[in-house]
Amino acid sequence: MPRFAANLSMLYNDVDFLDRFAAAARDGFQAVEYLFPYAYSAQELATRLQANGLQQVLFNAPPGNWDAGERGLACLPGREAEFREGIAKAIEYAQALQCPRIHVMAGLVPQGADAATVRATYIANVRYAAEQAAPHGIQILLEPINGRDMPDFFLSRQDQAHALIAEIGAANVKVQMDLYHCQIVEGDLAMKVRQYLPTGNVGHFQIAGVPERHEPDVGEINYTYLFKLLDQLGYEGWIGCEYRPARGAAPHATSDGLGWLKPWL
């Protein structure tokens, strides 16, 4: 049966971030993910996880200046030193939180940049991250993101991600297959899952309704069918619930919208 992780950056946003761990546990989640942990001490986050019986299954490496619009450093020539500092920090947090996966955001391709240089920078940086993470049993995840939500993002297609993994050549580099992004960019989700999951190179799934990115039972994707397919294919990993509740930050908006989850808990 699929296992679901609450994305605390998007869900339970009617309460303070540190209170979202307890809210997720009350609704039956056994795991959480979120974008970034770095505004809080690793000890504080570990305490929240332990107090609520939760596993930390994913977070992102530092993305550069998020507030200024940066969305990762991996493909940016000239930012290698900052990228390496970020990987060291992410691994430190991952060890403290017993988190086995770090998503390394690719970044936005700089205007006028040489495509070959950008690609080579990305590959070298991900190889470095994988080398640093491997001794700790940590996977490095690459996520294709749609260009409607994130224009100019370096990585947008599943075939692109799997080709990069083959070239990077590190066993602990996997794809973070977000079915929301995949549907927007290329569709044909069931066949994409059938194609890529058996390769062993998909390390994590994420979901949201398309097109509004609300609850997965709202929109054009038949997630019930896809969850059953993942079961049939033997997927035993986590599925991150990375969506915006349709009722926004209204009180109990997340909990009230979890009717889709009840059959799977």
C-alpha positions in Angstrom: 0.0 0.0 0.0 1.3 3.5 -0.8 2.9 5.4 2.0 2.3 9.2 2.1 4.4 12.0 3.5 3.0 15.4 4.4 4.8 18.2 2.8 4.9 20.7 5.6 5.9 23.7 3.4 2.5 23.5 1.7 0.2 21.7 4.1 -1.1 22.9 7.5 -0.2 26.5 6.6 -2.9 27.7 9.0 -0.5 27.0 11.9 3.2 27.9 12.5 5.7 25.6 10.9 6.9 23.8 14.0 3.3 23.0 14.9 2.7 21.3 11.6 4.5 18.1 12.7 1.9 17.4 15.3 -0.9 18.4 13.0 0.3 15.9 10.4 0.7 13.1 13.0 -2.9 13.7 14.2 -4.2 13.2 10.6 -2.4 9.8 10.4 0.8 10.7 8.5 3.8 8.8 9.5 6.4 10.8 7.5 7.0 14.4 6.5 9.0 16.3 3.9 9.4 20.1 3.3 11.5 22.4 1.2 14.1 23.6 3.6 15.0 23.0 7.3 17.7 25.7 7.6 15.6 28.3 9.5 15.5 26.0 12.5 18.1 24.1 14.4 18.4 20.4 13.5 17.9 19.6 17.1 14.6 21.4 17.2 13.4 19.6 14.1 14.6 16.2 15.4 12.7 16.8 18.6 9.5 17.5 16.7 9.9 14.4 14.6 10.5 12.2 17.6 7.7 13.7 19.7 5.2 12.9 17.0 6.5 9.6 15.8 7.4 10.9 12.3 10.1 10.0 9.8 11.8 12.8 7.8 12.0 11.4 4.3 13.1 14.4 2.1 14.2 18.0 2.1 16.1 20.3 -0.4 19.7 21.4 -0.3 20.2 25.1 0.0 18.9 26.7 -3.3 20.9 30.0 -3.3 18.9 33.2 -2.6 15.4 31.8 -2.7 13.8 35.2 -1.9 15.6 36.8 -4.8 14.2 34.1 -7.2 17.0 31.6 -7.2 15.9 28.0 -7.5 19.1 26.0 -7.0 22.8 26.3 -7.7 23.7 23.0 -9.4 23.7 24.2 -13.0 25.2 27.7 -12.3 28.8 28.2 -13.5 30.9 30.1 -11.0 28.8 29.1 -7.9 30.5 25.8 -7.2 32.0 26.9 -3.9 28.6 28.0 -2.6 27.1 24.8 -3.9 29.6 22.7 -2.0 29.0 24.6 1.2 25.3 24.0 0.8 25.8 20.3 0.3 27.8 20.0 3.5 25.1 21.8 5.4 22.4 19.6 3.9 24.2 16.4 4.8 24.7 17.7 8.4 21.0 18.2 8.7 20.2 14.9 7.0 22.3 13.0 9.5 20.7 14.8 12.5 17.2 14.2 11.1 18.0 10.6 9.9 16.7 11.7 6.5 17.8 9.4 3.6 17.2 11.8 0.7 18.3 15.3 -0.3 16.8 17.0 -3.4 19.4 19.0 -5.2 17.6 21.7 -7.2 19.1 22.2 -10.6 18.6 26.0 -10.9 17.5 28.4 -13.5 19.6 28.5 -16.7 21.3 32.0 -16.8 20.3 34.1 -19.9 22.9 33.8 -22.6 24.8 31.0 -20.9 26.5 28.3 -22.9 24.4 25.2 -22.8 27.3 22.8 -22.8 29.0 24.7 -19.9 25.7 24.7 -17.9 25.2 21.0 -18.4 28.8 20.1 -17.5 28.6 22.3 -14.3 25.4 20.5 -13.3 26.9 17.0 -13.8 30.1 17.9 -11.9 28.1 19.4 -9.0 25.7 16.4 -8.7 28.7 14.0 -8.8 30.3 15.9 -6.0 27.1 15.9 -4.0 26.7 12.1 -4.5 30.3 11.5 -3.4 29.7 13.4 -0.2 26.4 11.8 0.5 27.2 8.2 -0.3 29.2 7.4 2.9 26.2 8.4 5.0 23.7 6.3 3.0 22.0 9.4 1.6 20.5 9.6 -1.8 20.7 12.7 -4.0 17.5 13.3 -5.9 17.0 15.2 -9.2 13.5 16.6 -9.9 12.2 17.7 -13.3 10.0 20.8 -12.7 7.6 22.2 -15.3 8.4 25.4 -17.0 5.0 27.0 -16.4 5.6 27.1 -12.6 9.3 27.6 -12.9 10.4 29.1 -16.2 14.0 28.4 -17.3 14.5 25.6 -14.8 17.3 23.4 -16.1 15.6 20.1 -15.7 12.0 19.5 -16.9 11.6 16.0 -18.4 11.8 12.5 -17.1 13.9 11.3 -20.0 16.3 14.2 -19.5 16.7 13.3 -15.8 17.3 9.6 -16.5 19.9 10.4 -19.2 21.7 12.6 -16.7 21.7 9.9 -14.1 23.3 7.5 -16.6 26.0 10.0 -17.3 26.6 11.0 -13.7 27.1 7.3 -12.9 26.5 7.3 -9.2 24.4 4.6 -7.6 22.9 7.0 -5.0 21.5 9.5 -7.5 17.8 9.0 -8.2 14.9 10.8 -9.8 12.3 12.6 -7.7 9.2 11.9 -9.9 6.7 14.6 -9.2 3.5 13.5 -11.1 2.1 17.0 -11.0 5.1 18.4 -13.0 5.2 15.3 -15.2 1.6 15.6 -16.2 2.0 19.3 -17.1 5.2 18.7 -19.2 4.6 15.4 -20.9 1.5 13.5 -19.6 1.1 9.7 -20.2 1.8 9.2 -16.5 1.0 5.5 -16.2 3.3 4.6 -19.1 6.0 6.9 -17.7 5.7 5.1 -14.3 5.8 1.7 -16.0 8.8 2.8 -18.0 11.0 4.3 -15.2 10.0 2.7 -11.9 11.4 -0.8 -12.9 14.8 0.8 -13.6 15.4 1.3 -9.9 16.3 4.9 -10.5 13.1 6.5 -9.1 13.7 7.3 -5.5 10.6 9.3 -4.5 7.2 10.4 -5.8 5.3 13.5 -5.2 1.7 14.4 -6.1 -0.8 17.2 -6.5 -3.9 17.9 -8.5 -3.5 19.3 -12.0 -3.8 22.1 -13.0 -4.4 24.0 -9.8 -2.0 22.1 -7.6 -4.7 21.4 -5.0 -5.7 18.0 -3.4 -5.0 15.1 -5.7 -8.7 14.2 -6.0 -9.3 17.6 -7.6 -8.3 17.9 -11.3 -7.5 15.8 -14.3 -5.4 13.0 -12.8 -6.8 9.7 -11.7 -4.6 9.1 -8.7 -6.5 6.1 -7.4 -5.5 4.3 -10.6 -1.9 5.5 -10.3 -1.7 4.5 -6.6 -2.9 1.0 -7.5 -0.3 0.9 -10.3 2.5 1.7 -7.9 1.3 -1.1 -5.7 1.3 -3.5 -8.6 4.8 -2.5 -9.6 6.0 -3.1 -6.1 6.9 0.5 -5.1 7.7 0.6 -1.4 8.9 4.2 -1.1 7.2 7.4 -0.1 4.8 9.6 -1.9 5.1 13.3 -0.9 1.9 15.3 -0.7 3.2 18.5 -2.2 0.0 20.4 -2.9 -1.8 23.6 -1.8 -5.0 23.0 0.0 -8.0 24.3 -2.0 -9.2 26.2 1.1 -5.8 27.9 1.5 -4.8 28.9 5.0 -8.4 28.6 6.4 -8.6 26.8 9.8 -8.3 23.0 9.3 -8.0 23.5 5.5 -5.5 20.6 5.1 -7.4 18.2 7.4 -10.7 18.9 5.9 -9.3 18.1 2.4 -7.9 14.7 3.3 -10.9 12.6 2.3 -8.8 11.3 -0.6 -6.3 9.9 1.8 -8.6 7.9 4.1 -8.7 4.7 2.1 -4.9 4.5 2.0 -4.1 5.0 5.7 
